[in-house]
Amino acid sequence: MAAAAIAVRIETDLDFSAGTEKCNCTACVKMRLWSVVAKPDAFRLIAGRRH
């Protein structure tokens, strides 16, 4: 039995002044990944269900 897909939309407050991280491994370079840390309390559920 296939699992049903649930659409979820979120928003978050990001503090770019706290710094960002850029990994230079092959996978991250190919994806052009540049990350920033978001604290759990900065996330807001916009659509979907909370479990």
Secondary structure, 3 states (H helix, E strand, C coil): CCCCCCCCEEEECCCHHHCCECCCCHHHHHHCCCECCCCHHHEEEEECCCC
